[in-house]
Amino acid sequence: MAVKQEIEFTINPDGSVGIAVKGAKGKSCTELTREIEEALGIVQNRTYTSEYYQQEEEVHTSLSVGTSGDKDK
């Protein structure tokens, strides 16, 4: 089951922008915002939530390809 991930932006009166990520564990939150941060400018402050220190969830997919028993016809 996929976990919902959200990015919340706050534009302050002084023009600075705040970004909060919800639902992303581990370093995946910084990957979600990397390109946005690069476009906005220099990161002046970064605060990590408890989710950052949690282990990222890995998703593995396996695929088997085969024939239906009619080999060497």
C-alpha positions in Angstrom: 0.0 0.0 0.0 1.5 3.3 -1.0 1.8 6.0 1.6 0.5 9.5 0.7 3.2 12.1 0.5 2.5 15.8 0.7 4.7 18.9 0.1 3.4 22.0 1.8 4.7 25.5 0.8 4.6 28.6 3.0 5.4 32.0 1.5 6.3 34.4 4.3 5.7 38.2 4.2 9.5 38.7 3.8 9.4 36.6 0.6 11.1 33.6 2.1 9.6 30.2 1.3 9.1 27.3 3.8 8.7 23.7 2.6 7.3 20.9 4.8 7.2 17.3 3.6 4.7 14.9 5.2 4.5 11.1 4.7 8.1 10.6 3.5 10.5 8.6 5.7 14.3 8.9 5.7 16.2 10.8 3.1 13.4 10.5 0.5 12.0 13.8 1.8 15.1 15.7 0.7 14.9 13.9 -2.7 11.3 15.1 -3.1 12.3 18.8 -2.6 15.8 18.9 -4.1 14.9 20.3 -7.5 12.4 22.8 -5.9 15.1 24.0 -3.5 17.6 24.4 -6.3 15.1 26.5 -8.3 14.2 28.7 -5.3 17.8 29.5 -4.2 19.9 28.9 -1.1 18.6 26.9 1.8 19.1 29.0 4.9 17.7 26.6 7.5 16.7 22.9 7.5 14.8 21.2 10.3 14.2 17.4 10.2 11.1 15.8 11.6 11.1 12.4 13.3 10.1 10.9 10.0 13.5 11.7 8.6 15.1 9.4 11.1 12.8 6.5 10.4 13.9 3.8 8.0 12.7 4.2 4.4 10.3 1.7 3.1 11.6 -0.3 0.2 9.3 -1.7 -2.5 10.4 -4.8 -4.3 8.7 -6.2 -7.4 9.4 -9.6 -8.9 8.4 -10.8 -12.3 8.5 -14.3 -13.6 8.3 -15.0 -17.3 7.8 -18.4 -18.7 5.9 -20.6 -21.1 2.9 -22.7 -20.3 4.5 -26.1 -20.4 4.8 -26.5 -24.2 8.6 -26.5 -24.4 10.5 -27.8 -27.5 7.5 -28.1 -29.9 
